[in-house]
């Protein structure tokens, strides 16, 4: 179990668009499950911020529409200044 914990702690964490002013990232767990990929793979494909939805869709073998339909709305809204 210690090895698993060490692996999780060492995994890079990519930031996604902020869900609120507190800086929380959107939860991509359900989207990843819907798309049949890991959260880490989904985060990596999205890149960013800002996320590149076209490139992510291509990387995951999906259409942009399929990707966007699976993502929570707070992950798909663009950040304004």
C-alpha positions in Angstrom: 0.0 0.0 0.0 2.9 2.4 0.7 4.1 1.9 -2.9 0.6 2.9 -4.2 0.5 6.0 -2.0 4.0 7.0 -3.2 2.9 6.6 -6.8 -0.2 8.7 -6.3 1.8 11.5 -4.6 4.4 11.5 -7.4 1.9 11.7 -10.3 1.8 15.1 -12.0 -1.4 17.1 -11.5 -2.5 19.3 -14.3 -4.6 22.3 -13.5 -7.9 22.7 -15.3 -10.0 25.8 -15.6 -11.2 27.1 -12.3 -14.7 26.0 -11.2 -15.1 29.0 -8.9 -13.2 31.9 -7.4 -11.6 29.7 -4.8 -9.6 28.0 -7.5 -11.1 24.5 -7.4 -10.6 22.4 -10.5 -13.6 20.6 -12.0 -14.1 17.0 -11.1 -13.4 15.0 -14.2 -14.1 11.6 -12.6 -17.5 11.1 -14.2 -16.4 12.4 -17.5 -13.4 10.0 -17.5 -15.7 7.1 -16.6 -18.1 8.0 -19.4 -15.3 8.2 -21.9 -13.6 5.0 -20.7 -10.3 6.6 -19.8 -8.5 7.4 -16.5 -8.8 10.9 -15.0 -5.0 11.3 -15.5 -5.3 10.5 -19.2 -8.2 12.9 -19.6 -6.4 15.7 -17.7 -3.2 15.1 -19.8 -5.2 15.1 -23.1 -6.9 18.4 -22.1 -3.6 20.1 -21.3 -3.9 23.8 -20.4 -5.1 25.9 -19.0 -6.7 26.7 -21.2 -7.6 23.2 -22.3 -7.3 22.3 -26.0 -10.6 20.5 -26.7 -9.8 19.7 -30.3 -6.4 18.2 -29.5 -7.9 16.3 -26.5 -10.6 14.8 -28.7 -8.1 13.7 -31.3 -5.8 12.2 -28.6 -8.7 10.3 -27.1 -10.1 9.2 -30.5 -13.3 11.1 -30.0 -15.2 13.9 -31.7 -15.1 17.3 -30.0 -18.9 16.9 -29.5 -18.5 13.6 -27.7 -15.8 15.0 -25.5 -17.8 18.2 -24.6 -20.9 16.2 -23.9 -19.0 14.1 -21.3 -17.3 17.1 -19.6 -18.9 18.9 -16.7 -20.1 22.4 -17.6 -17.5 24.0 -15.3 -14.7 22.4 -17.4 -16.0 23.7 -20.7 -16.7 27.4 -19.9 -13.9 29.7 -20.8 -12.4 31.9 -18.2 -12.9 35.6 -18.6 -10.4 38.2 -17.4 
